[in-house]
Amino acid sequence: MHSNRRTFLKQSAVMSGALCLASLPSFAAAPANGFRLIVMATNWGYGGSIYDFCRDAQQAGYDGIELWWPSEKSAQEALFDALTTYKLQVGYLCGGHDSDYTKHATQYENMLTAATSNGPRPLYINTQSGKDYFSFEQNTALIDISTRITQRTGIPIYHETHRSRMLFAAHIARQFIEAKPDLRLTLDISHWCNVHESLLEDQATTVAKALERTGHIHARIGHPEGPQVNDPRAPEWANAVKAHFNWWDQVVQRHQAAGKPLTILTEFGPADYMPVLPYTRQPLANQWDINVYMMHQLKQRYGKK
């Protein structure tokens, strides 16, 4: 019975995924003039070693990986070796964790400094910046730290639109966008869908400002009641899928017009981001398969024509 159920779910996902993809409006690609799509894999939820992860990401067709900057020297060395072995590019996640602002700011700057000073040069740094309860002045000071490091190293540092962090809500992010011209974003707009319990139809102006500042995308599909649909291939999520691709289309078009590469991370997560069955906690879909599916859709839609 369990085997039949898994087969049914797999077949249903494939069929409904094709239906959802076909229902998306077409995307008109601009002529290649320096634009390049770089799709990254997340190790969030991956159970194997860094070598296994890099091997699987490379074999699946990813261009690189994104993961938290490892603090241990041995972990750094293993990562650098795996990146070389499998010829993958890298982007790092960085951030402070302490609830005390002074300690948090020190953690933040130290991690950014380490990640931009060791090993292969990362394509970018994605920061989960600040806290939603830090003051505006405290959070803007963290933006200033990242701006100084970018100016010194040339490595772009993006601030993620993430719940519990400084850019947790659209209207709050707008204040930082208007105050800090150098602020560049990692767009994970699924969080805002959850926070505002909508597909942001009533915040179009604010979303447009965020899209203009986006340098990196976390490609997860959110919905009004959560930051992750159970399976983006399922037809009941067609409206959410269309909304997210519409936002991403606009970011891609800006990068095409500017002749700049764009990095995108496929970031569907494991339980409890992935909804599960009660008691058994069996995931409703396969995280790895969904992320690989998203990678193929992104390359099909935005890659070279």
GUGUDREN-734415 format. One record per atom (N, C-alpha, C): x, y, z; residue in one letter. Coordinates in steps of 0.1 Angstrom, whole numbers, padded with zeros to 4 digits, always signed. Example, Ala and Ser with C-alpha at 12.3 -4.5 7.8 and 13.67 -1.06 7.14 Angstrom:
+0132-0057+0078a +0123-0045+0078a +0132-0033+0078a +0128-0022+0071s +0137-0011+0071s +0129+0000+0079s 
END
This chain:
+0008-0012+0000m +0000+0000+0000m +0009+0013+0000m +0019+0013+0009h +0028+0024+0009h +0035+0026-0004h +0039+0015-0010s +0046+0016-0023s +0037+0022-0034s +0024+0017-0034n +0014+0023-0044n +0012+0038-0041n +0011+0041-0028r +0009+0055-0025r +0021+0064-0030r +0033+0059-0028r +0044+0067-0033r +0044+0068-0048r +0041+0057-0055t +0041+0058-0069t +0030+0067-0074t +0018+0067-0068f +0008+0076-0072f +0012+0091-0070f +0018+0094-0058l +0022+0107-0055l +0033+0112-0065l +0042+0103-0069k +0052+0107-0078k +0046+0110-0092k +0038+0101-0097q +0031+0103-0110q +0023+0115-0110q +0015+0117-0099s +0007+0129-0098s +0015+0142-0099s +0026+0142-0092a +0035+0154-0091a +0040+0157-0105a +0044+0147-0112v +0050+0149-0126v +0039+0155-0135v +0027+0149-0135m +0017+0153-0144m +0012+0167-0140m +0010+0170-0127s +0005+0183-0123s +0016+0194-0125s +0028+0190-0124g +0039+0199-0126g +0039+0204-0140g +0037+0195-0150a +0036+0199-0164a +0025+0208-0166a +0014+0206-0160l +0002+0214-0162l +0005+0228-0157l +0011+0229-0145c +0014+0243-0139c +0024+0250-0148c +0034+0243-0152l +0044+0250-0160l +0038+0255-0173l +0030+0247-0180a +0024+0251-0192a +0014+0263-0190a +0009+0265-0178s +0000+0276-0176s +0007+0289-0174s +0020+0289-0172l +0027+0302-0169l +0028+0310-0182l +0026+0323-0181p +0028+0331-0194p +0043+0330-0198p +0045+0331-0211s +0058+0329-0217s +0067+0341-0212s +0080+0338-0213f +0090+0348-0208f +0099+0351-0220f +0099+0364-0224a +0107+0368-0236a +0121+0371-0231a +0131+0363-0235a +0145+0365-0231a +0151+0375-0240a +0159+0384-0233a +0166+0394-0241a +0179+0388-0247a +0185+0394-0257p +0197+0389-0263p +0208+0388-0252p +0216+0378-0253a +0227+0376-0244a +0237+0388-0245a +0240+0395-0234n +0249+0406-0235n +0257+0407-0221n +0260+0396-0216g +0266+0395-0203g +0258+0389-0192g +0245+0388-0195f +0236+0381-0185f +0239+0366-0185f +0239+0361-0173r +0241+0346-0171r +0234+0342-0159r +0226+0331-0160l +0219+0326-0149l +0228+0315-0142l +0229+0317-0129i +0237+0308-0121i +0228+0302-0110i +0225+0289-0110v +0216+0283-0101v +0223+0275-0090v +0220+0278-0078m +0227+0273-0066m +0219+0263-0059m +0225+0253-0053a +0219+0243-0045a +0221+0246-0030a +0210+0243-0022t +0211+0245-0007t +0214+0231-0001t +0223+0232+0010n +0226+0220+0018n +0216+0218+0030n +0207+0228+0031w +0197+0227+0041w +0188+0215+0040w +0189+0206+0050g +0182+0194+0050g +0189+0182+0044g +0201+0184+0039y +0209+0174+0033y +0216+0166+0044y +0216+0153+0043g +0221+0145+0054g +0235+0140+0053g +0241+0141+0041g +0254+0135+0038g +0265+0145+0041g +0277+0141+0037s +0289+0149+0039s +0289+0160+0028s +0299+0169+0030i +0300+0180+0021i +0304+0175+0007i +0312+0164+0007y +0316+0158-0006y +0304+0152-0013y +0296+0145-0005d +0284+0139-0011d +0275+0150-0017d +0273+0161-0009f +0264+0171-0013f +0269+0178-0026f +0282+0181-0027c +0287+0188-0039c +0287+0178-0051c +0289+0165-0048r +0288+0156-0059r +0274+0155-0065r +0264+0154-0055d +0250+0153-0060d +0245+0166-0066d +0250+0178-0061a +0246+0190-0067a +0252+0191-0081a +0264+0188-0083q +0270+0188-0096q +0264+0179-0106q +0261+0167-0102q +0254+0157-0110q +0240+0161-0114q +0233+0168-0105a +0219+0172-0108a +0219+0184-0118a +0230+0191-0120g +0231+0202-0129g +0232+0215-0124g +0234+0216-0110y +0236+0230-0104y +0249+0236-0108y +0250+0249-0107d +0262+0256-0110d +0271+0259-0098d +0264+0258-0086g +0272+0261-0074g +0263+0257-0062g +0268+0261-0050i +0261+0258-0038i +0261+0270-0029i +0251+0271-0020e +0250+0281-0010e +0248+0274+0004e +0256+0279+0013l +0256+0273+0027l +0261+0283+0037l +0258+0280+0049w +0264+0289+0060w +0279+0288+0060w +0285+0299+0062w +0300+0299+0063w +0304+0291+0075w +0312+0280+0073p +0316+0271+0084p +0327+0278+0093p +0325+0277+0106s +0334+0284+0115s +0346+0275+0118s +0345+0262+0117e +0356+0253+0120e +0366+0252+0108e +0379+0252+0111k +0389+0252+0101k +0388+0239+0093k +0386+0228+0099s +0385+0215+0092s +0373+0215+0083s +0362+0221+0087a +0350+0221+0078a +0353+0231+0066a +0360+0241+0068q +0364+0250+0057q +0373+0243+0047q +0382+0236+0052e +0392+0228+0043e +0384+0218+0035e +0375+0211+0041a +0367+0200+0034a +0358+0207+0024a +0352+0218+0027l +0344+0226+0017l +0352+0230+0005l +0364+0236+0008f +0372+0241-0003f +0376+0230-0012f +0380+0219-0006d +0384+0207-0014d +0372+0202-0023d +0361+0201-0017a +0349+0196-0024a +0345+0206-0036a +0346+0219-0033l +0343+0228-0044l +0352+0227-0056l +0365+0224-0053t +0375+0222-0063t +0373+0209-0071t +0370+0199-0063t +0368+0186-0069t +0357+0186-0079t +0346+0192-0075y +0334+0191-0083y +0331+0204-0091y +0341+0213-0091k +0341+0225-0100k +0328+0233-0098k +0325+0236-0085l +0313+0244-0082l +0316+0257-0077l +0308+0267-0080q +0309+0280-0074q +0302+0280-0060q +0304+0291-0053v +0299+0291-0039v +0294+0305-0035v +0283+0305-0027g +0278+0317-0021g +0276+0314-0006g +0279+0323+0003y +0278+0320+0017y +0266+0327+0024y +0261+0321+0034l +0252+0327+0043l +0259+0331+0055l +0256+0343+0060c +0263+0349+0072c +0252+0356+0080c +0255+0358+0093g +0246+0366+0101g +0250+0365+0116g +0246+0374+0124g +0247+0373+0138g +0235+0366+0144g +0237+0361+0156h +0227+0353+0163h +0223+0358+0177h +0232+0365+0183d +0229+0369+0197d +0218+0379+0197d +0210+0379+0208s +0199+0388+0210s +0204+0402+0216s +0217+0402+0221d +0223+0414+0225d +0229+0421+0213d +0226+0433+0210y +0230+0439+0198y +0245+0440+0196y +0252+0444+0207t +0266+0446+0206t +0273+0433+0202t +0269+0422+0209k +0275+0409+0205k +0271+0405+0191k +0258+0408+0188h +0253+0404+0175h +0261+0411+0164h +0264+0424+0165a +0271+0431+0155a +0285+0426+0154a +0291+0422+0165t +0305+0417+0164t +0305+0403+0157t +0295+0395+0160q +0294+0382+0153q +0292+0384+0138q +0284+0393+0135y +0280+0397+0121y +0293+0401+0113y +0300+0411+0118e +0312+0416+0111e +0323+0405+0111e +0325+0398+0121n +0335+0387+0121n +0332+0377+0111n +0320+0372+0110m +0316+0362+0100m +0318+0367+0086m +0313+0380+0083l +0315+0385+0070l +0329+0387+0066l +0338+0391+0076t +0352+0393+0073t +0358+0379+0070t +0355+0369+0077a +0361+0356+0075a +0356+0350+0061a +0344+0352+0058a +0338+0346+0046a +0343+0352+0034a +0347+0365+0035t +0352+0372+0023t +0368+0372+0022t +0374+0365+0032s +0389+0366+0032s +0396+0352+0031s +0388+0341+0030n +0394+0328+0030n +0388+0320+0019n +0397+0311+0014g +0393+0301+0004g +0389+0307-0010g +0382+0299-0018p +0378+0304-0031p +0369+0316-0029p +0370+0326-0039r +0362+0338-0038r +0348+0335-0040r +0339+0338-0031p +0324+0336-0033p +0318+0345-0043p +0308+0340-0049l +0301+0349-0059l +0294+0360-0051l +0290+0358-0039y +0282+0367-0031y +0281+0362-0017y +0277+0371-0008i +0274+0367+0006i +0259+0371+0008i +0251+0361+0013n +0237+0364+0017n +0237+0365+0032n +0231+0376+0037t +0231+0378+0051t +0216+0378+0056t +0214+0370+0066q +0202+0371+0074q +0205+0382+0085q +0201+0394+0082s +0206+0406+0088s +0198+0410+0100s +0205+0413+0111g +0198+0419+0122g +0187+0411+0129g +0178+0418+0136k +0167+0412+0142k +0155+0421+0140k +0143+0415+0140d +0131+0424+0138d +0129+0433+0150d +0135+0430+0162y +0132+0438+0174y +0144+0448+0176y +0155+0447+0168f +0165+0458+0169f +0159+0471+0164f +0165+0482+0169s +0160+0495+0164s +0164+0497+0150s +0158+0507+0144f +0161+0510+0130f +0176+0514+0129f +0181+0522+0139e +0194+0527+0139e +0204+0515+0140e +0201+0505+0149q +0210+0494+0150q +0210+0486+0137q +0199+0483+0131n +0199+0475+0119n +0206+0483+0107n +0204+0496+0106t +0211+0503+0096t +0226+0503+0098t +0230+0502+0110a +0245+0501+0113a +0250+0488+0107a +0242+0477+0108l +0247+0465+0102l +0248+0466+0087l +0239+0473+0081i +0239+0475+0066i +0252+0483+0063i +0256+0493+0071d +0268+0500+0069d +0281+0491+0070d +0280+0481+0079i +0292+0472+0080i +0293+0464+0067i +0282+0459+0062s +0283+0451+0050s +0287+0460+0038s +0283+0472+0037t +0287+0481+0027t +0302+0484+0027t +0307+0486+0038r +0322+0488+0039r +0329+0475+0035r +0325+0464+0038i +0332+0451+0034i +0330+0449+0019i +0319+0452+0013t +0317+0451-0001t +0327+0461-0008t +0328+0473-0003q +0336+0483-0009q +0351+0479-0008q +0355+0472+0002r +0368+0467+0004r +0372+0455-0004r +0362+0446-0006t +0365+0433-0012t +0360+0432-0026t +0349+0440-0030g +0343+0438-0042g +0333+0427-0043g +0331+0420-0032i +0321+0409-0031i +0308+0414-0027i +0297+0412-0035p +0284+0417-0032p +0278+0411-0019p +0273+0419-0010i +0266+0413+0002i +0251+0417+0001i +0243+0407+0001y +0228+0409+0000y +0221+0406+0013y +0211+0414+0016h +0204+0413+0028h +0190+0406+0025h +0187+0395+0032e +0176+0387+0028e +0163+0392+0035e +0153+0391+0027t +0139+0395+0031t +0134+0382+0039t +0137+0382+0052h +0135+0370+0060h +0127+0373+0073h +0118+0364+0076r +0111+0366+0089r +0121+0366+0101r +0118+0373+0111s +0126+0375+0123s +0138+0384+0121s +0141+0388+0109r +0153+0396+0107r +0148+0410+0103r +0158+0419+0100m +0154+0433+0098m +0144+0436+0087m +0145+0427+0077l +0136+0429+0065l +0124+0420+0065l +0119+0417+0077f +0108+0407+0078f +0095+0410+0072f +0092+0423+0069a +0080+0427+0063a +0082+0437+0052a +0073+0438+0043a +0075+0446+0031a +0076+0461+0035a +0066+0465+0043h +0066+0480+0047h +0078+0484+0055h +0083+0474+0063i +0095+0477+0071i +0107+0478+0062i +0108+0468+0053a +0120+0468+0043a +0120+0481+0035a +0108+0486+0032r +0108+0499+0024r +0115+0510+0031r +0114+0511+0044q +0121+0521+0052q +0136+0520+0050q +0141+0508+0050f +0156+0506+0048f +0160+0509+0034f +0152+0505+0024i +0155+0507+0010i +0155+0522+0008i +0146+0530+0013e +0146+0544+0011e +0157+0551+0018e +0162+0546+0029a +0172+0552+0037a +0186+0549+0033a +0188+0537+0026k +0201+0532+0023k +0202+0529+0008k +0207+0538+0000p +0208+0536-0015p +0217+0524-0019p +0227+0521-0010d +0236+0510-0013d +0230+0496-0009d +0219+0496-0003l +0213+0483+0002l +0209+0475-0010l +0213+0462-0010r +0210+0452-0021r +0204+0440-0014r +0194+0434-0020l +0185+0424-0014l +0187+0410-0020l +0186+0400-0011t +0182+0387-0015t +0167+0386-0014t +0161+0384-0025l +0146+0384-0025l +0141+0370-0022l +0136+0368-0009d +0129+0356-0006d +0115+0361-0002d +0107+0363-0012i +0095+0370-0011i +0084+0361-0005i +0087+0348-0004s +0078+0338+0002s +0075+0342+0017s +0085+0348+0023h +0083+0353+0037h +0073+0364+0038h +0074+0373+0029w +0064+0384+0029w +0050+0379+0026w +0048+0369+0018c +0035+0364+0015c +0029+0359+0028c +0038+0352+0036n +0033+0346+0049n +0030+0358+0059n +0039+0367+0060v +0038+0378+0070v +0025+0386+0067v +0023+0389+0055h +0012+0398+0051h -0001+0390+0047h +0000+0377+0048e -0012+0368+0046e -0018+0372+0032e -0010+0373+0022s -0015+0377+0009s -0004+0374-0001s -0008+0375-0014l +0002+0375-0025l +0006+0389-0028l +0005+0398-0018l +0010+0412-0018l +0004+0421-0029l -0008+0418-0033e -0015+0426-0043e -0017+0440-0038e -0017+0443-0025d -0020+0456-0020d -0007+0463-0017d +0005+0458-0020q +0017+0464-0017q +0026+0465-0030q +0020+0467-0041a +0027+0466-0054a +0039+0476-0055a +0037+0488-0050t +0047+0498-0050t +0059+0494-0042t +0057+0489-0030t +0068+0485-0022t +0075+0473-0028t +0068+0464-0033v +0074+0452-0039v +0082+0456-0051v +0078+0466-0059a +0085+0471-0070a +0099+0477-0066a +0099+0484-0055k +0111+0490-0050k +0121+0478-0046k +0115+0468-0040a +0124+0457-0036a +0130+0449-0048a +0122+0448-0058l +0126+0441-0070l +0138+0449-0077l +0137+0462-0076e +0148+0470-0082e +0161+0469-0075e +0160+0465-0062r +0173+0464-0054r +0177+0449-0053r +0171+0440-0059t +0174+0426-0058t +0186+0421-0066t +0196+0415-0059g +0207+0410-0066g +0208+0395-0066g +0200+0389-0057h +0201+0374-0056h +0186+0370-0052h +0183+0358-0056i +0169+0353-0053i +0170+0339-0046i +0161+0338-0036h +0158+0325-0030h +0145+0320-0036h +0146+0310-0044a +0134+0306-0052a +0126+0295-0045a +0118+0300-0035r +0108+0291-0028r +0095+0298-0030r +0085+0289-0032i +0071+0294-0034i +0064+0295-0021i +0060+0307-0017g +0052+0309-0004g +0037+0311-0008g +0029+0312+0003h +0015+0314+0001h +0010+0322+0013h -0002+0327+0013p -0007+0335+0023p -0007+0329+0037p -0007+0316+0038e -0007+0310+0052e +0006+0303+0055e +0017+0305+0047g +0029+0298+0050g +0040+0302+0040g +0053+0300+0044p +0064+0303+0036p +0068+0293+0025p +0061+0282+0025q +0064+0271+0015q +0052+0263+0012q +0048+0262-0001v +0038+0253-0005v +0043+0239-0004v +0034+0229-0002n +0039+0215+0000n +0045+0210-0013n +0041+0214-0025d +0047+0210-0037d +0043+0219-0048d +0052+0227-0054p +0049+0237-0064p +0044+0231-0077p +0045+0218-0078r +0040+0211-0090r +0025+0208-0090r +0019+0210-0078a +0005+0207-0076a -0004+0218-0081a -0014+0215-0089p -0022+0225-0096p -0029+0235-0086p -0032+0231-0074e -0038+0240-0065e -0030+0252-0061e -0017+0252-0064w -0008+0263-0061w -0005+0271-0073w -0012+0270-0084a -0009+0277-0096a -0008+0292-0095a -0017+0298-0087n -0017+0312-0085n -0005+0317-0078n -0001+0310-0068a +0011+0313-0060a +0024+0312-0069a +0024+0301-0077v +0036+0299-0086v +0036+0310-0096v +0025+0314-0102k +0025+0325-0112k +0030+0338-0106k +0025+0341-0093a +0029+0353-0087a +0044+0354-0085a +0050+0343-0080h +0065+0343-0078h +0073+0344-0090h +0068+0336-0101f +0076+0337-0114f +0074+0351-0120f +0063+0358-0117n +0062+0372-0122n +0072+0381-0115n +0073+0379-0102w +0083+0387-0095w +0097+0384-0100w +0100+0371-0102w +0114+0367-0106w +0116+0372-0121w +0106+0372-0129d +0107+0376-0143d +0113+0391-0143d +0107+0399-0134q +0111+0413-0134q +0126+0415-0130q +0130+0407-0120v +0144+0407-0116v +0153+0403-0128v +0150+0392-0134v +0158+0387-0145v +0158+0397-0156v +0147+0403-0160q +0147+0414-0170q +0156+0425-0167q +0157+0429-0155r +0166+0440-0151r +0181+0436-0152r +0184+0424-0148h +0197+0419-0150h +0201+0417-0164h +0192+0412-0172q +0194+0411-0187q +0197+0425-0193q +0189+0435-0189a +0191+0448-0195a +0204+0454-0191a +0209+0451-0179a +0222+0456-0174a +0233+0447-0178a +0231+0436-0184g +0242+0427-0188g +0249+0421-0176g +0242+0418-0165k +0248+0413-0153k +0243+0399-0150k +0252+0390-0145p +0247+0377-0141p +0238+0377-0129p +0230+0367-0128l +0221+0366-0116l +0222+0352-0110l +0223+0352-0097t +0223+0340-0089t +0210+0337-0083t +0205+0325-0084i +0193+0320-0078i +0195+0307-0070i +0190+0307-0058l +0191+0295-0050l +0177+0288-0050l +0177+0275-0053t +0164+0268-0051t +0164+0264-0036t +0154+0268-0028e +0154+0268-0014e +0142+0262-0007e +0136+0252-0014f +0126+0245-0006f +0132+0237+0005f +0126+0238+0017g +0133+0232+0029g +0127+0219+0034g +0134+0213+0043p +0129+0201+0049p +0118+0203+0060p +0114+0193+0067a +0105+0195+0078a +0111+0204+0088a +0105+0214+0094d +0091+0216+0093d +0086+0227+0083d +0096+0231+0075y +0092+0239+0063y +0083+0231+0054y +0088+0219+0051m +0080+0209+0043m +0069+0204+0052m +0056+0206+0049p +0045+0200+0056p +0047+0185+0057p +0043+0179+0069v +0044+0165+0071v +0031+0159+0076v +0030+0146+0076l +0018+0139+0081l +0019+0139+0096l +0008+0139+0103p +0008+0139+0118p +0013+0125+0123p +0019+0125+0134y +0024+0113+0141y +0037+0107+0134y +0036+0104+0122t +0048+0098+0115t +0058+0108+0110t +0053+0121+0109r +0061+0132+0104r +0067+0128+0090r +0060+0120+0082q +0064+0117+0069q +0062+0130+0060q +0073+0134+0053p +0071+0146+0044p +0061+0144+0033p +0054+0154+0030l +0043+0153+0019l +0049+0152+0005l +0062+0157+0004a +0069+0156-0009a +0084+0155-0006a +0091+0152-0017n +0106+0150-0016n +0113+0164-0018n +0120+0168-0008q +0126+0181-0008q +0136+0182-0020q +0145+0172-0021w +0156+0173-0031w +0149+0173-0045w +0139+0164-0047d +0133+0164-0060d +0127+0177-0064d +0120+0184-0054i +0114+0197-0057i +0124+0207-0061i +0135+0207-0053n +0146+0217-0056n +0152+0215-0070n +0154+0202-0074v +0160+0199-0087v +0150+0203-0098v +0137+0200-0095y +0126+0205-0104y +0127+0220-0106y +0128+0227-0095m +0128+0242-0096m +0140+0246-0104m +0152+0240-0102m +0164+0243-0109m +0162+0242-0124m +0155+0231-0128h +0153+0229-0143h +0143+0239-0148h +0133+0243-0140q +0123+0253-0145q +0130+0266-0147q +0139+0270-0137l +0146+0283-0138l +0155+0283-0150l +0162+0272-0152k +0171+0272-0164k +0164+0272-0177k +0153+0265-0177q +0144+0265-0189q +0139+0278-0192q +0135+0285-0182r +0128+0298-0184r +0138+0310-0186r +0149+0310-0179y +0158+0321-0179y +0172+0318-0185y +0174+0306-0189g +0187+0303-0195g +0188+0308-0209g +0199+0305-0215k +0201+0309-0229k +0191+0302-0238k +0185+0310-0247k +0175+0304-0256k +0182+0300-0269k 
END
